[in-house]
Amino acid sequence: MPFALTGFDIVVIVLLVLIVLVVFMGVKQVPQGFNYTIERFGRYTKTLRPGLNLIIPFIDVVGARMNMMEQVLDVPSQEVITRDNATVTVNGVTFYQVLDAARAAYEVAGLEYAVLNLTMTNIRTVMGSMDLDELLSNRDEINERLLKVVDAAVEPWGIKITRIEIKDIDPPRDLVDAMARQMKAERDKRASILEAEGKRQSEILKAEGEKQARILEAEGQREAAFKDAEARERLAQAEAKATQDVSKAIAEGDVQAINYFVATKYVEALKEVARAPNQKVLMLPVEATSILGALNGIAEIAKESFGEEAVARRRQGSVPRTGPGERDA
């Protein structure tokens, strides 16, 4: 006999199905990285965090599903006129993150569109206040200024601008060519300056070297002159001492000392004459008795100084020659 459902059984089954449906509708699973806003009768009441959440079915509904992860927004190319009236084409990229899902959902309509237009407007404002040279060489400064301005503007919307980067700055082709020629001229100028500076330094170093050489040569000549003068001074002192001794001997009546002094000077004079390279024959227009007298004086002094034996040995020796030719008397 088949099982027959009564009206009460049908009602129970329907109630059970409705209860299950209500439970499923009251449980909301929020994925990681998202927040859901809940509206009750069209009014915001709360924000659901990642995980399982319970709401009142048929009364509470999900208003907005907000992505809480950092997002990137491409800024399309646009023309910007700089302060010095140069037209450049600029594009970039913006990174932002939603911090407050409720404010991002209900404080602005079209969040991405609003952020994009705000970024493009401030790019024209910031870059339009700079010269072209500043624009091309100060990207970090431009990014920093844009980030500060745009982040302050979107703060009421519950989002945070994390980075704004300028990707490309394209000046006109003729302007690029002019800048290239300017850069080449500047580099040529610096090369010429460096070359001239190198030559100047070389000439300075060469002059310094010659100066030091002349100083050292002068110091050497001065030292040599000083040594020569010192030698002459000592020789003069020795001669003065000898003259003084001879004068003293003369004053005491020592005739042999006089003869020795005169004979010494006489022999030295003959030596200098004999050393001359053009002397072949030496003529002595001097009386032989005078020479013999001077030699006798030297002999007497030698006797007193060295004794008879030394004088005898000296007499036995040969008289040295004073020139290459024979001496005429």
TIDOVO-340108 format. One record per residue (C-alpha): residue in three letters; x, y negated, z negated. Coordinates in pm, whole numbers, plus 50000, padded with zeros to 5 digits. Layout:
BEGIN
NODE   code       x       y       z
NODE    ALA       X       Y       Z
...
//
This chain:
BEGIN
NODE   code       x       y       z
NODE    MET   50000   50000   50000
NODE    PRO   50166   49671   50112
NODE    PHE   50254   49407   49857
NODE    ALA   50012   49117   49870
NODE    LEU   50101   48766   49753
NODE    THR   49849   48584   49555
NODE    GLY   49798   48213   49562
NODE    PHE   49982   48176   49232
NODE    ASP   50287   48356   49368
NODE    ILE   50301   48125   49668
NODE    VAL   50288   47820   49443
NODE    VAL   50573   47951   49228
NODE    ILE   50789   48022   49533
NODE    VAL   50727   47675   49671
NODE    LEU   50813   47519   49338
NODE    LEU   51137   47717   49320
NODE    VAL   51236   47607   49671
NODE    LEU   51162   47245   49584
NODE    ILE   51367   47271   49268
NODE    VAL   51661   47410   49462
NODE    LEU   51629   47135   49721
NODE    VAL   51613   46867   49452
NODE    VAL   51923   47007   49284
NODE    PHE   52114   47008   49611
NODE    MET   52000   46656   49686
NODE    GLY   52108   46538   49339
NODE    VAL   52461   46678   49372
NODE    LYS   52707   46477   49582
NODE    GLN   53056   46597   49665
NODE    VAL   53297   46310   49741
NODE    PRO   53621   46406   49923
NODE    GLN   53959   46286   49806
NODE    GLY   54049   45940   49939
NODE    PHE   53689   45818   49962
NODE    ASN   53442   45636   49739
NODE    TYR   53064   45634   49787
NODE    THR   52840   45348   49682
NODE    ILE   52496   45441   49538
NODE    GLU   52189   45225   49596
NODE    ARG   51863   45250   49401
NODE    PHE   51572   45099   49578
NODE    GLY   51817   44908   49799
NODE    ARG   52027   44770   49513
NODE    TYR   52383   44877   49435
NODE    THR   52406   45069   49108
NODE    LYS   52737   45257   49093
NODE    THR   53033   45405   49284
NODE    LEU   53095   45777   49312
NODE    ARG   53458   45892   49274
NODE    PRO   53614   46198   49445
NODE    GLY   53465   46529   49320
NODE    LEU   53114   46642   49221
NODE    ASN   52869   46370   49119
NODE    LEU   52500   46372   49021
NODE    ILE   52240   46125   49141
NODE    ILE   51864   46101   49114
NODE    PRO   51713   46254   49426
NODE    PHE   51470   46044   49630
NODE    ILE   51562   45739   49417
NODE    ASP   51938   45705   49456
NODE    VAL   52087   45711   49803
NODE    VAL   52444   45677   49936
NODE    GLY   52495   45323   50066
NODE    ALA   52850   45318   50211
NODE    ARG   53126   45570   50243
NODE    MET   53448   45371   50195
NODE    ASN   53792   45502   50291
NODE    MET   54025   45415   50001
NODE    MET   54345   45519   50178
NODE    GLU   54585   45266   50335
NODE    GLN   54477   45197   50690
NODE    VAL   54648   45042   50990
NODE    LEU   54486   44790   51219
NODE    ASP   54639   44708   51557
NODE    VAL   54648   44335   51637
NODE    PRO   54610   44283   52013
NODE    SER   54834   44051   52214
NODE    GLN   54752   43681   52218
NODE    GLU   54921   43364   52341
NODE    VAL   55067   43124   52087
NODE    ILE   55194   42771   52155
NODE    THR   55492   42683   51938
NODE    ARG   55569   42342   51789
NODE    ASP   55803   42260   52079
NODE    ASN   55528   42348   52332
NODE    ALA   55664   42687   52436
NODE    THR   55403   42954   52513
NODE    VAL   55475   43305   52389
NODE    THR   55275   43628   52384
NODE    VAL   55256   43795   52042
NODE    ASN   55111   44118   51905
NODE    GLY   55139   44293   51572
NODE    VAL   55000   44540   51322
NODE    THR   54826   44504   50984
NODE    PHE   54817   44752   50697
NODE    TYR   54543   44719   50436
NODE    GLN   54384   44922   50159
NODE    VAL   54042   44905   49994
NODE    LEU   54068   44861   49618
NODE    ASP   53702   44795   49531
NODE    ALA   53451   44995   49737
NODE    ALA   53150   44792   49626
NODE    ARG   53302   44452   49713
NODE    ALA   53440   44583   50044
NODE    ALA   53094   44718   50132
NODE    TYR   52876   44425   50024
NODE    GLU   53098   44109   50030
NODE    VAL   53175   44116   50403
NODE    ALA   53003   44255   50710
NODE    GLY   53232   44436   50950
NODE    LEU   53542   44472   50736
NODE    GLU   53788   44570   51009
NODE    TYR   53662   44304   51246
NODE    ALA   53693   44040   50974
NODE    VAL   54049   44144   50883
NODE    LEU   54152   44153   51249
NODE    ASN   54023   43805   51328
NODE    LEU   54164   43661   51010
NODE    THR   54508   43803   51096
NODE    MET   54502   43675   51454
NODE    THR   54398   43327   51344
NODE    ASN   54677   43301   51088
NODE    ILE   54932   43431   51338
NODE    ARG   54850   43135   51562
NODE    THR   54862   42898   51266
NODE    VAL   55193   43017   51121
NODE    MET   55379   43069   51448
NODE    GLY   55241   42750   51599
NODE    SER   55409   42549   51321
NODE    MET   55756   42676   51418
NODE    ASP   55999   42604   51701
NODE    LEU   56079   42875   51951
NODE    ASP   56429   42934   51814
NODE    GLU   56290   42975   51463
NODE    LEU   56019   43202   51599
NODE    LEU   56267   43439   51760
NODE    SER   56516   43451   51473
NODE    ASN   56294   43448   51161
NODE    ARG   56056   43741   51194
NODE    ASP   56094   43835   50831
NODE    GLU   55989   43487   50726
NODE    ILE   55689   43498   50961
NODE    ASN   55579   43836   50824
NODE    GLU   55613   43714   50467
NODE    ARG   55412   43398   50530
NODE    LEU   55138   43589   50712
NODE    LEU   55113   43847   50436
NODE    LYS   55079   43581   50168
NODE    VAL   54812   43384   50353
NODE    VAL   54599   43675   50474
NODE    ASP   54617   43864   50144
NODE    ALA   54492   43558   49956
NODE    ALA   54205   43522   50204
NODE    VAL   54080   43885   50176
NODE    GLU   54111   43912   49797
NODE    PRO   53736   43840   49744
NODE    TRP   53656   44133   49970
NODE    GLY   53817   44385   49734
NODE    ILE   54097   44485   49971
NODE    LYS   54474   44443   49966
NODE    ILE   54690   44353   50266
NODE    THR   55005   44560   50213
NODE    ARG   55203   44465   50526
NODE    ILE   55178   44252   50837
NODE    GLU   55441   44314   51105
NODE    ILE   55496   44121   51428
NODE    LYS   55582   44380   51692
NODE    ASP   55660   44184   52009
NODE    ILE   55730   43820   52090
NODE    ASP   55746   43770   52468
NODE    PRO   55845   43424   52595
NODE    PRO   55797   43336   52967
NODE    ARG   56056   43472   53209
NODE    ASP   56199   43135   53304
NODE    LEU   56239   43049   52938
NODE    VAL   56422   43377   52877
NODE    ASP   56661   43298   53165
NODE    ALA   56726   42950   53024
NODE    MET   56796   43095   52681
NODE    ALA   57037   43348   52833
NODE    ARG   57227   43069   53011
NODE    GLN   57235   42867   52691
NODE    MET   57367   43163   52495
NODE    LYS   57635   43230   52759
NODE    ALA   57743   42866   52754
NODE    GLU   57760   42873   52375
NODE    ARG   57971   43188   52378
NODE    ASP   58204   43040   52641
NODE    LYS   58237   42731   52426
NODE    ARG   58325   42935   52119
NODE    ALA   58574   43141   52321
NODE    SER   58745   42823   52446
NODE    ILE   58756   42684   52093
NODE    LEU   58906   43004   51957
NODE    GLU   59164   43017   52237
NODE    ALA   59264   42654   52177
NODE    GLU   59281   42718   51804
NODE    GLY   59504   43021   51864
NODE    LYS   59741   42818   52082
NODE    ARG   59747   42544   51821
NODE    GLN   59829   42788   51544
NODE    SER   60100   42943   51763
NODE    GLU   60262   42604   51826
NODE    ILE   60242   42518   51457
NODE    LEU   60405   42845   51356
NODE    LYS   60675   42802   51621
NODE    ALA   60747   42449   51502
NODE    GLU   60755   42568   51141
NODE    GLY   61005   42840   51238
NODE    GLU   61231   42593   51418
NODE    LYS   61207   42357   51123
NODE    GLN   61306   42630   50879
NODE    ALA   61595   42732   51108
NODE    ARG   61724   42375   51121
NODE    ILE   61688   42341   50745
NODE    LEU   61881   42662   50687
NODE    GLU   62149   42557   50939
NODE    ALA   62182   42218   50770
NODE    GLU   62205   42383   50429
NODE    GLY   62474   42616   50563
NODE    GLN   62671   42325   50707
NODE    ARG   62633   42135   50384
NODE    GLU   62753   42435   50185
NODE    ALA   63049   42482   50422
NODE    ALA   63135   42113   50399
NODE    PHE   63111   42133   50023
NODE    LYS   63343   42433   50014
NODE    ASP   63586   42262   50256
NODE    ALA   63586   41944   50049
NODE    GLU   63640   42147   49734
NODE    ALA   63936   42325   49898
NODE    ARG   64084   41993   50011
NODE    GLU   64031   41851   49667
NODE    ARG   64213   42143   49508
NODE    LEU   64495   42112   49764
NODE    ALA   64519   41740   49693
NODE    GLN   64525   41812   49322
NODE    ALA   64804   42064   49375
NODE    GLU   65001   41821   49587
NODE    ALA   64943   41547   49334
NODE    LYS   65064   41778   49060
NODE    ALA   65374   41868   49266
NODE    THR   65440   41502   49341
NODE    GLN   65398   41422   48975
NODE    ASP   65644   41694   48879
NODE    VAL   65894   41573   49139
NODE    SER   65850   41215   49025
NODE    LYS   65909   41325   48671
NODE    ALA   66221   41513   48777
NODE    ILE   66347   41208   48966
NODE    ALA   66285   40992   48664
NODE    GLU   66493   41235   48460
NODE    GLY   66771   41215   48722
NODE    ASP   66733   41565   48873
NODE    VAL   66879   41520   49225
NODE    GLN   66822   41885   49316
NODE    ALA   66447   41841   49278
NODE    ILE   66459   41551   49523
NODE    ASN   66655   41759   49772
NODE    TYR   66409   42049   49733
NODE    PHE   66106   41823   49791
NODE    VAL   66260   41661   50102
NODE    ALA   66379   41992   50242
NODE    THR   66036   42152   50195
NODE    LYS   65863   41873   50383
NODE    TYR   66128   41887   50653
NODE    VAL   66085   42262   50705
NODE    GLU   65706   42230   50716
NODE    ALA   65733   41960   50982
NODE    LEU   65966   42182   51191
NODE    LYS   65718   42471   51158
NODE    GLU   65427   42265   51290
NODE    VAL   65635   42144   51584
NODE    ALA   65749   42497   51664
NODE    ARG   65389   42628   51664
NODE    ALA   65281   42407   51952
NODE    PRO   65196   42632   52255
NODE    ASN   65360   42397   52507
NODE    GLN   65696   42400   52331
NODE    LYS   65959   42606   52510
NODE    VAL   66275   42428   52395
NODE    LEU   66294   42248   52062
NODE    MET   66516   41936   52050
NODE    LEU   66628   41822   51707
NODE    PRO   66761   41464   51724
NODE    VAL   66878   41487   51368
NODE    GLU   67232   41476   51228
NODE    ALA   67362   41815   51138
NODE    THR   67512   41687   50818
NODE    SER   67169   41575   50698
NODE    ILE   67024   41917   50763
NODE    LEU   67312   42086   50596
NODE    GLY   67275   41852   50301
NODE    ALA   66909   41942   50263
NODE    LEU   66991   42310   50294
NODE    ASN   67268   42275   50038
NODE    GLY   67013   42119   49803
NODE    ILE   66781   42414   49852
NODE    ALA   67073   42650   49794
NODE    GLU   67162   42480   49468
NODE    ILE   66804   42509   49348
NODE    ALA   66795   42876   49451
NODE    LYS   67111   42941   49255
NODE    GLU   66957   42809   48942
NODE    SER   66629   42997   49001
NODE    PHE   66737   43339   49125
NODE    GLY   67111   43368   49051
NODE    GLU   67414   43420   49269
NODE    GLU   67311   43769   49385
NODE    ALA   66981   43654   49539
NODE    VAL   67154   43365   49722
NODE    ALA   67420   43598   49862
NODE    ARG   67156   43834   50002
NODE    ARG   66973   43541   50164
NODE    ARG   67293   43417   50331
NODE    GLN   67361   43759   50481
NODE    GLY   67019   43764   50653
NODE    SER   66948   43613   50995
NODE    VAL   66784   43272   51033
NODE    PRO   66430   43312   51185
NODE    ARG   66367   43163   51525
NODE    THR   66119   42874   51548
NODE    GLY   66020   42904   51914
NODE    PRO   66022   43131   52215
NODE    GLY   66329   42952   52361
NODE    GLU   66672   42893   52212
NODE    ARG   66715   42599   51977
NODE    ASP   66948   42319   52098
NODE    ALA   67136   42119   51838
//
